Amino acid sequence: MSDRFIVTGNFTDDPFAIDMAQYIGLCEDISDVVSLKTFANSEFCPRYMLDVDDMEHIGQRLKGKIVLICSVSNHENSRNDYAMRNCILARAAKENGAEQVVLVEPDLFYSAQDRGPYRFGELEKDRSITDLKKFDGQAFTSHLYAELLKTSGVDSVVTVHNHSTKVQHLFSELFDGNFHNLIPTDVYAHYIKNSDFVNPGKNGSNLVIVSPDKGARQFMNSVYDALQMPECKRVVMDKVRTGEREISMTFNPELSDISIEEIAGKDVIVLDDMVRTGTTIVKCCEHIRLGNPNRVCFGVTHFNTSAEVREKLNSPAIDEILTTSTLPDIMNRDCQGRLRKKLTVLKLGKWIARHVMQMYGMDDGRFENDFYKIDMSSKNPRWPPKY
């Protein structure tokens, strides 16, 4: 049934798109599926080339197909460029007869600008005038991006661990529920349970998982439930912002299972959806260090590999970093920099491909027990992994 799918990336030789095609079971090279050509004036003009030897019927084999547009960002081009490419690829697919067009974008573009200078939907009906004024003169870009994708022919959107409730509601409504926000709790739980984070026979009694603020609490609780280790403890931090990049951290006594004194000798994992500057996480881990834990790991789904983040997360307050491949630059050793000694990347290609096949009733069980891969530098003290 894999022959129902057509897979393309939005730039040539995209490793994520190539992996997705292989996991779904497609044998054809994705560069033979679509030509990502650009005119001399720099305008993007892709052409689906399924019938390149039959010019009379070129493109007609898209009829009845499910086209997956795999979209990730890297440092070579801007997200603005890739977003426009997604729209043109979707329009080309739909105009040539594709039955369904699915955008697979692990880190959904424009999610940061999830409000505009006006009220939109039930979630914003009580926004204050002061809040609205903050966005005067700006565009509500997450709304614009959703509308552009829909107009271009995208039928469904698949993303990973989107942080904005407003964006989730916006896309779900516009795409009639065909918005899939995948939370990798099973990936994190499987890795934690099968690594040396959990002492054998201790049922998680050595383990503490932490939400760096109330916003990450739901994710922390989801991982806790997936771990199925009742002896594992949870901590929620209170964050108080005292300046643009100045914050203070304390344990929330009402939402935490233990006090800071009780984490002595424990293995601590701080869980969050994204890191942009690193300020919050470093402050969080520095405060945890006051309790004298055995080690502190930062687990984050979307890792922005900016110079500022690499510098801050090199802090001695953080022993290890556990992240995913939603932003593929993190697998580049040059982008990792000095962090490669304490970095482990959980590659989500199989996991996402499995979900896409489940969407269309095509999951053959291949990835039931082997649903992600691990990327770890030989510089990591825990190398070689047993995987």
Disulfide bonds with the S-S distance in Angstrom:
none
